[in-house]
Amino acid sequence: MNWPLLIILLLITGFILLMVEVFIVPGFGPVGIGALLFLAAGGYLSWTKLTFLWAFSVTILSIASIIGAFLYLKKSGLMEKFVLGQKVKKDQFAEEKIEPTGRPSISQGKIGTAITNLRPTGAALFDGQRINVLTDGEYVTKNSKIKILRIEGNRIFVEEEMA
């Protein structure tokens, strides 16, 4: 078998698949895995089937090809498509202060009106503003008077107000 020719074909195929992976196929998938397998097989066979000089030459040429491709991408401007160009300031994502939104002050015991059926979630009107509320599983009909039982985070639990 002509090992040098097979190794060269494996390496060229791997390099072509790697370029397809980088420029055409988004993400890392079967094409990238195939490229790695072809390149690994070519490298392995060069060290097991060829003389030391040939194997060393193949390794040096492979490394030179990768460095050359990297330098070409950088010089041609194509690298900017793969690298984030702007720097993010350290405090850019600092915690922002939340301004009041005009939401009515709601508290336990406040009375409002169900503007939808609550089964167990729905909407209610408190001080003229619509608020999403939920019950502990009970069904409350539309236009019923409701009272706030408790507030857990952003969830407001209500029950039907008995007159």
ABEGO torsion letter per residue (X at the ends): XBAAAAAAAAAAAAAAAAAAAAAABBEBBAAAAAAAAAAAAAAAAAAAABBAAAAAAAAAAAAAAAAAAAAAAAAAGAAAAABBABBBBAAAABBBBBBBAGBBBBBBGBBBBBABBBOABEBBBBGGBBBBBBBAGBBBBBGBBBBBABBBEABBBBBBBBX
